Amino acid sequence: MASLEIKSGTLISLQDLHPSSPFFKQGASLRITGNDDSGVSVNNLCVAFHRLREYSIEACLATIIDGDDILKVSTEHLRDLSFQAGSVYQFIGELLIQPDNEVVLQARVGRNVDGIDLNLYHQSLLLLRQFQANHLSNPETM
């Protein structure tokens, strides 16, 4: 019987997700965090944290933002997660790239992370990448 491997979500920010990015791959497993400050009412992706912009209960589709960057997140496989506009969420899932280059994160995990310091989070992400670049390229430093 073939085993199904569930990959960990690579920690990224929405700014990292663009067509020329190494993370922009069909089926890439990402951890992404987002938020919503649009005031849109909410009715019900492991790329950083972002605010929920809007949510469609009928389509099971959330839209998260980080500055000018926007990502749609399919939430059809999530249970017991309520959505509220303006809250900050983190999702882990697989990237689905449509033929027109529209991107949707098929979320398998989602959580509300209100209260997180997004500036500190982005700083820690940069430090993690620096550490990985220094240590993964030179195994003797591990």
Beta strands, then each sheet from edge to edge (+ up, - down):
strand 1: 10-11
strand 2: 29-35
strand 3: 50-56
strand 4: 61-66
strand 5: 69-74
strand 6: 88-97
strand 7: 103-112
sheet 1: 1+ 2+ 6- 3+ 4- 5+ 7+
end
